[in-house]
Amino acid sequence: MALNKGNLVLFSDLQLSAPILQAIGSQGYTTATPIQSQAIPHVLAGKDVLGCAQTGTGKTAAFAAPILHRLTASASTAGKRPRCLVLCPTRELAAQIAESFSTYGKSLHLRLTTIYGGVNQHHQVQALHRGLDIIVATPGRLMDLMEQRHVDLTAIEILVLDEADRMLDMGFIQPIRRIVAKLPAKRQTLLFSATMAPEIRRLADSLLRNPAVVEVAQVKATTAQIEESVYRVEKGDKPALLAHLVQNLPMYRTLVFTRTKHGADRVVRHLHTRGIRAEAIHGNKSQNARQRALANFANNKIPVLIATDIASRGIDVDGITHVVNYDLTHEPETYIHRIGRTGRAGATGAAVSFCDREEVSNLRAIERLIRRPIPAATNPLAPSTGDASKSHSHRTEHKLPPLPPAPRHPTPPRSHHLVAAGSSHQQRPQTPPRTNSSTAARRQPSGRGASRSFHPFSPKAQARRH
């Protein structure tokens, strides 16, 4: 076990091999984080581990460094078959984990590859056939290659499930179980998660044997380094408020979270109309587009990056000044995970949340979790003036106070999908009483009779056009 020197644990106390310690030192690290100092000894001892810590606390090194030590400390009889499998939810996170393995094991001559979708599988298959020690994969693409008989997992000694909560959110529970069924029963299993919901506990109970539980950060805590605030704003006014804050606070390096992929794209388009450079990262983007957006954000070529929660798991960028909860999450733990992207390594940061009338319950749940109210900020945009009202002139003119919540506006939806066009919430225009000539009038391409019996802006007409 590591020696504790005034709450600081040195990597040199963690019994890692000299090459790994040298690689860690070359990155400027000498002191382990709490998750690293507690998890590494258990991993080195070969125990199963259930680890929970907030983002930015060093979970990747907590399993990568001791796994490298174990793989090089024992002779391999696996041949070309992989010995370690790491499963994670996104391509970006897979690339980040692989980079950590490569960095800490640069002098160990271990073979590594990443397996994920969105790219041609040719190079992945070639790497598998040449032989590997470590695979870092997303469950979907790995299952595809397993069904094509390109992957042999019968020699796996160590299984890692990283960001397990997000893999469950993405519906990967069945692929995970199918993959685990192909692994040797005698193995070491490590499960790491940013949150510890009951579903994660149940998954851990089914996969882990007498695990060491490492939970170094309370999910109910937020760091004092982050200044939190919430703006009460109508849903349709959020784009204008975001543009105003980016330009006037100002926000130098801002990560914006949206609920959906299409919502992220809409925010990007609105910021572009205001002359603000921004890009989005989500599952519908190609791998090259996602990597380019991340590189532009990390290199200060764009000040704003919009992301969904799932895609953001691969973002490892220092110096984020602001996190914006454009859509308040319905999972309070995810709020803590989001804002943990700023205020890292002793730096200060700001977390700004937008709350419309439909998200009030989400705000209350978050405040219950962190056991304090989030300070309310004054909306700088007047309700009846400014770009918000100009850009959303289709909205009703009636303005309600920010809180308490009021009933939903009876405003017709803007969507042009057939379901929305025929929604019961949209009032049909009244048609005049039928006459004996109504059938003939509907067949006429023009004329007064036709205009009385067929309304071009009715839901039926919209459905015909689309």
N, C-alpha and C positions, 0 to 999 in steps of 0.2 A: 504494500500500500504506500501511496505517496506521502511524503512528509509535508505537513502543513506549517508554513512559516508565516505566522501573522495573517492568516486567511489567504495567503498567496502560495500557489503550488507551482514549482518550476517543472518544466518538461523534463529536465535532467533527473528529476526524482521519480519519474513514471516508469522506469525500467524498459524504455524503448531502446531499440538497437542504435548503435552509433551512426550508421548512415541515415536513419530516419531523423534522429536528433539534429544531425548536421543540416539536412534539408529543411527542417522546421526553422532552425536558427538562421538559415540563409534568407528566409522570408521575414526576418525581424521579430520572430516570436520567441519569447523566453518563458513567459508565464502562461499557464493553462487557465482556461475559463472554467467556471464551476462544472458545466456539463462534461468537459474534457477530463478534469481532475477526478471526477467521480466515476465516469463510465469506463475510461481507459483501463484501469486495473481489473475490472470485471471482464472486459473483453479479452484482455491478455490471459486471464485465468480460464478462459473457455466457457464462461457462463453465459446463459441467455440474458438479454438485457431489455428492459422496457424503459425507454427514456423520453422525457417530456421537457422541452425548453422552448422559449420564445425564439423567433427568428433573429438571426444575427448573433447568436450565442456560441457558435462554433460546433454545431452538431455534426457536421460533415467530418471534421478532423477527429471528433470523438470516436468515430468508428473506423475511418480510413487509416489512421496511423497505426492502431493496434492490429488491424487486419493485415496490413503490410508486414508487420513484425511476425505475426503467426504464420503467414504463408512462406516466409523466408526462413523461419526457424525450424521447420520440419521438412523432411524429404518428401517429394511428390511422387505418387504412383499413378497420377491421373492421366499422364500422357498429354494428348491434345485437348482433353476435356477440361472445361473450366472448373475452378475450385471455389470461387466466390461469386455470388449473384447478388446484385443490388437492384432492387425495384423502386422506382420513383414515378410520380405522376406525369411529368412533362419533359419535353425535349430539352428545354433550357436547363432544368435542374439536372438532368442526366449529363449534359455537357459540363456543368459546374462540378458535379461529383467526380467525373472522370478526370477533370483538370486537377482536382485535389489529390487524387490517387497518383497521377503522373508527377505532380510537384514533390510530394513527400516520398515517393518511391523512385525518383529519377535515376538512382544508382543501383537499383535492385534487379533490373533486367526481368521484370515481370511483364507479361503480355496482357493488354487491356483493349477493350473495344466498347463502343456505345451502340445500343440497338434501340431505335425509335422510329416512329412513322414520319411521314411528310417528306421523305427522301427515298431514292431508289435503294432497294435492298441489296444490290449487287455487291457493294464493298463490304457490307455487314456479313453476307454469306461467305465471301472469300476469307474474311478474318476468322470466322468460325471454323472453316475447313483447315486453315493453317495451324490453328491451335491457340488456346487462350488460357490465362489464369483467372482473369476478372472480367465479368460482364456487368455493365451498368445499363439497365433497360427500362423501358416503359412496358407495362403488361400487354397492351394491345399488339404491338409489333412482335414482341417475343412470342406470343401465342401463335401469330401467323407463321413465324419461322419454325416453331415446334410442330405445327400441323403439316408443314412441308418437309419435316424430318431433317431440318438443317441443324438442330440443336440437341445436344446430348447433355442432360443435367444430372446424370447418375453419379458424378464424382464431386458434386457440390459439398463443401465442408462448412461454409458459412453463408447464411442468407440474411440480407439486410432489407428491411422495408422502411424507406425514408419518406417522410411526409405522409404517413399512413392515413391521416384524417382526410387529406385531399384525394387520395386514391379511392377511399370509400365514397366521397362526395361525387366522384366522376363515374361511379358504378363499376369499379374494378374489382369488387369483392369476389365475384365468381371466377374471373380470370386468375386472380391471385390464388384462390383455392385450387384451381386446376393446375397451375404451375407448381404449387407446393406439393401436390400429389405425385409429381414426377421426381421429387427430390428424395435423397436418402433420408430415412427416418432418423438416423444418427447424424446430427448436424448441430451447429450453433446458430441460433436465430436472434437477431437484433431488430427491435422495432422502435423507431423514433417518430415522434409526432409533435407538432406545435401545440396541439390541444389534446386533452384527454377526456373525450366524450365517452358515454357508456358504450357506444358501438366499438370504440377502439379497445376498451377493456375486454369486451366479448371476443374480439378478434385475437387479442393477445392471449386470452385464456385458451383459445383453440390451437395456437401455434407455438407458444412458449412453454418451457418446462422449468418450473421453479425459478423464474427470472429475478434478477436483481433490479429493483425499481429505482430509477434515478429521476427525480423530479425537482429540478433545481430552481425553477421559477414558478411562483404562484400565478395561475392564469388570471386571478383577480387583480393583479398588480400592473400598473403602468408606470414607466420610469418618470422620475421628476425632471429629466432632461428634455421632455417633450411638452410643449405648451399646447394645450387642447382648447378648441373652441367649436361652437356649433352655430350655424346660420339657419334661421327659420325662413324658408323660401318656398314659393310655389314651384311645382315640378317644371312647368314651362319656362320659368325664369332662371333655372340653374345654369344654362349655357352662358347667358350674359353675365351672371354673377361670377362664374369661374374666370371668364375673360377679363373682367374688371379687376379681380384679385391678382391674377397673374401679372397684369400690367402695372398695378398701382401699389401692391404691398412693398416691393415686388417679390415674385417667386422666382428664384434663380435656377433651381433644379427640383422639379416637382413631379411626384408620382401620383397619378389620379386613378382611383379605383371605380369602375362601373360594374353594374350587375351583369350585363350581357355583352356579347361580342358586338352586336349591332349598335348597342348604345355607345360603346367605345368609339366606333367609327363615326357616329354622329357628333360626338364631342370633338373629334379631330377636325371634321369639316367645319364646325362652327368656329373653332379657334383659328383655322386658316382664313376664314372670312374677316377675322379681326386682325390679321397680320401676325399671328402668333404661330411659330414653328412648333409642330407637335406630330407625334406618330403613335400608333396603337400597336399593342402586342396581344394576340389572343390566338385561339386554336384554329381559326380560319385562315390565318396568315401562313405563307410558306415558311419553311425553315430559314431560307436565305433572308426573307423579309424581316423575320423576327430577330435574327442575329444582327442585321443591319440597323434595325431600330435600337437594339440594346447598345450597339457600339456608338451610334450617334448620341445617345443619351449619356453614356459614360464619358464620351469625349467632348461634352458640352456643345455639340453641334445643334442640339435641340434642347430647349429648356423644360419641355413638358413631355412626359410619357404616360399614355393612358393604357391601363391593363385591367384584365379580369383577375379575380383572385387565383384561379388555377394557373394561368400563364405567369403570374407574378412570382411563383415559387422558384423560378430560375433566375430572378433578378438579383444580382450581387453587386451593387453599385454603392460606392462610398460617397459621402458628402451630399446626400439628399436633404434639402433644406425644408421641404414641405411634403406632407402626405395629405391628399384630399379625398375624403370619402364622398364622392359625388353621389353615389347611391348608398344609403346606410344599410349595412348587412343585417339580415335577420338572425345571424349567429353572433352573439356577443363576443365569443372568444376570437372570432375572425377579426373583429375590430382591433383587438390588441395585437393580433398578428400583423395587420395592415400598418398600424402606426409605428410598429417596431422597425420599419424600414428607415426611419429617421432617428436622430438623437443617438447615434451609435458611437462607440469608442470615446465616450466622454464629451462628444459634441452636443450642442443643443439643436433642437428641431421644433417644427410646428405641425400639428395635426388639425386639419380643418374639415368639418363635417357639414354637409348640406342635409337639412331635414325638411321634407314636405309633409303635408297633413297625413298622407298614407304611411309615413315612416315614423310617426310619433311613438308607436308601440315598440319599434326597434330601438329608438333612442332610450326609452324607459328601461328596456331590458339591459342595454349596455350600462346604463347608470347604476342599475341594481348590481350588476356584476362587479364593477369597479368601486361600488359603495360610495359614490359621491356624484353630484351633478356636474355635467360638463358646462363650463362657462358659456353663456350665450353672447354672441357677437352681434353688433348692430349691422343690419343689412344696408350697405352703402347705396343701393339703388332704390330710388323712390318707387313705390308700387305703381303709380299712375304715369310715370315718365321714364325716359331713358330707353336704352336699346331693348330692354326686356319686353316692354309693351309694344315697341315697333316690330320686333322680330316675331311676336306672338299675337298679332292682331286678331287672329281667329279665335282666341280665347275670350271668354265672357268678360265684360268690363267690371263685373261685380268682384270686389276684392274683400277677402275675409281676413280677420286678424290672424297672425301666425299660429297661435295656440290659444285655447285648446282646440283639438281637432273638430272640424265641421264635416257635414256630409259631402260626398263627392260632388264636384261640379257637374251639372247636366250638360256638359259640352260634348258634342259628337266627336268620336275618335277620328284621327287624321288618317289612319291606316287605309290603304286601298285594297287590302286583301278582301276576297269575296266574303269571308265570315264577318269581318268588321263592317263591310258595306251593307250586309243584311242583318246586322245586329239589332236586337230588340230595343237597344238603347237609343237608336237613331229614329227620330220621328218621321213617319212617312208624310209627304205632302198630301193634302186632301184633294180628291178627284171629284169632279161634278157628277151628279146623278146620271146613270146610263140612259140613253135614248135608243130608239130603234135603229138609228144610224151609227151607233157607236162602233159596231164591228167593222163596218165599211170605213169609218173615219180612221180607225187604227191602221188600216192598210194604206191609207194615203200618205205619200212621202212628205207632203206639206199641206198647208191650209189651216183654217181656223178649227175645223173639226178635229184634225189630228192633234193640234196643240192642246185642245181641251181634254183629250182622252189619254195622251202619252206624255209623261213628264221626263225630260232628258236628265234631270238631276235626281230622280227618284232612285232608291236603292236598286230596283230592278234594272234601270237603265245603266247605272254604274256597273252592275254585275255583267251586263251584256258587253260593255266596252272593255272590260278586263278579263 
